[in-house]
Amino acid sequence: MRTEKTIAIIPARGGSKGIPRKNIADLNGKPLIAYTIEQALEAGTIDEVLVNSEDTEIREIAKKFGAETMSRPEELSNDNSMQEVDKLLYWTLNELKKQGREYHIGVLLYPTSPLRKTATIDRAVKMIREELYDSVLSLYEDKTYLWHIDSRQAYPVNYIPEKRGPRQKETWNQYAENKAVYAFRTELLLETGCRLGGKIGYVLMDKLQSIDVDSPDDLALVRNIMKNRES
């Protein structure tokens, strides 16, 4: 029997720089956000699915696809940085608490990761419930050569140019955050103001599942991937 109540929170701003009205942009006949709502509803570990938005149209669409909605203040709707989203999570959990609704585990799902799998969400939550992690994030393997630049020069970050080659990459244990799934104990976020902390676990995803829709090119790529899967 499930003992730790879990809520999925989907933040969805009305504004977007790269794609106008990105979170409800058409993706093969459905709004982008619908894919994340459906994944959360299908996850066996999720008790409730909440879309948080200042935008009336987004909230109406979210309800149509089966999510509960909450209107957030304008001051929490201007930025998607990690710190600002953590503030939104903190505010949301406290608002729910005022209603007598408390949760042991929160799951942050950005609507811009439509290719994530429901099994990945379930795995992240189970790591907290069964393996005693405090927070879990999704990653993908990244063997990119990274450079830091200033106004005059470029500096290697994660490798030595003289030793550049396939063998060096084989020794790397380097992974990148893909923003697809974050699971966390709510007490951790409410105490620290951050979704990641304590004993941090991870779930691995492949690069295609990790696509974060941020530009028209990203959206076109995901459309093609979905069409190829259907054919």
Residue pairs with C-beta under 8 A, 6 or more apart in sequence:
2 45
2 47
4 104
4 105
4 128
4 129
5 47
5 102
5 103
5 104
5 105
6 45
6 46
6 47
6 48
6 103
6 104
6 105
6 106
6 107
6 125
7 46
7 47
7 48
7 49
7 50
7 96
7 103
7 105
7 106
7 107
8 40
8 43
8 46
8 48
8 49
8 50
8 106
8 107
8 108
8 109
8 121
9 50
9 52
9 89
9 92
9 106
9 107
9 108
9 109
10 33
10 36
10 37
10 40
10 49
10 50
10 51
10 52
10 62
10 67
10 109
10 110
10 111
11 52
11 53
11 80
11 85
11 88
11 108
11 110
11 111
12 23
12 33
12 51
12 52
12 53
12 55
12 58
12 62
12 111
13 23
13 53
13 54
13 55
13 77
13 78
13 80
14 21
14 23
14 53
14 54
14 55
14 57
14 58
14 77
15 77
15 78
16 22
16 23
18 214
18 215
18 216
19 25
19 213
19 214
19 215
19 216
19 219
22 32
22 112
22 213
23 31
23 32
23 33
23 53
23 58
23 111
23 112
24 31
24 32
24 33
24 57
24 58
24 61
25 31
25 32
25 213
25 219
26 32
27 34
27 35
27 114
27 219
27 222
27 223
27 226
28 223
28 226
28 227
31 61
31 65
32 111
32 112
32 114
32 213
32 219
33 51
33 58
33 61
33 62
33 65
33 111
34 61
34 65
35 111
35 114
36 109
36 110
36 111
36 113
36 114
36 116
37 49
37 51
37 62
37 65
37 66
37 67
38 65
38 66
39 109
39 116
39 117
39 118
39 121
40 46
40 49
40 67
40 107
40 109
40 121
41 49
41 66
41 67
42 118
43 118
43 121
43 122
43 125
44 122
45 121
45 122
45 125
45 126
45 129
46 107
46 121
46 125
47 103
48 68
48 103
49 66
49 67
49 68
50 67
50 68
50 69
50 70
50 92
51 58
51 59
51 62
51 67
51 68
51 69
51 70
52 69
52 70
52 72
52 88
52 92
53 59
53 62
53 69
53 70
53 71
53 72
53 77
54 71
54 72
54 73
54 74
54 76
54 77
59 69
59 71
62 69
63 69
70 92
70 95
72 88
72 91
72 92
73 91
76 84
76 87
76 88
76 91
78 84
82 195
85 108
85 195
86 189
86 193
86 194
86 195
87 193
89 106
89 108
89 189
89 195
90 189
90 190
90 193
93 103
93 106
93 186
93 189
93 190
94 190
96 102
96 103
102 186
103 186
104 185
104 186
104 187
105 125
105 128
105 129
105 183
105 184
105 185
105 186
106 183
106 184
106 185
106 186
106 189
106 195
107 121
107 124
107 125
107 181
107 182
107 183
107 184
108 181
108 182
108 183
108 184
108 195
109 116
109 121
109 180
109 181
109 182
110 179
110 180
110 212
112 179
112 212
112 213
112 214
113 178
113 179
113 180
113 181
113 209
113 210
113 211
113 212
113 213
114 213
114 222
115 208
115 209
115 210
115 211
115 222
115 225
116 138
116 180
116 181
116 205
116 209
117 205
117 209
120 138
120 180
120 181
120 203
120 205
120 209
121 181
121 183
123 203
124 136
124 137
124 138
124 181
124 182
124 183
124 201
124 203
125 136
125 183
127 133
127 136
127 183
127 201
127 203
128 134
128 135
128 136
128 183
128 184
128 185
128 201
131 201
132 199
133 198
133 199
133 200
133 201
134 184
134 185
134 188
134 197
134 198
134 199
134 200
135 182
135 183
135 184
135 185
135 188
135 195
135 196
135 197
135 198
135 199
135 200
135 201
136 181
136 182
136 183
136 184
136 200
136 201
136 202
136 203
137 177
137 181
137 182
137 183
137 196
137 200
137 201
137 202
137 203
138 177
138 178
138 179
138 180
138 181
138 182
138 202
138 203
138 204
138 205
138 210
139 175
139 176
139 177
139 178
139 202
139 203
139 204
139 205
140 175
140 176
140 178
140 204
140 205
140 206
140 207
140 209
140 210
141 174
141 175
141 176
141 204
141 207
142 174
142 175
142 176
143 169
143 172
143 174
145 156
145 158
145 159
145 164
146 156
146 157
146 158
146 159
147 154
147 155
147 156
147 157
148 154
148 155
148 156
148 157
149 155
158 172
158 174
159 168
160 168
175 202
175 204
176 210
178 205
178 210
178 212
179 212
180 205
180 209
180 210
180 212
181 203
182 195
182 196
184 195
184 196
184 197
185 198
188 194
188 195
188 197
188 198
189 195
208 225
211 218
211 221
211 222
211 225
212 218
213 219
213 222
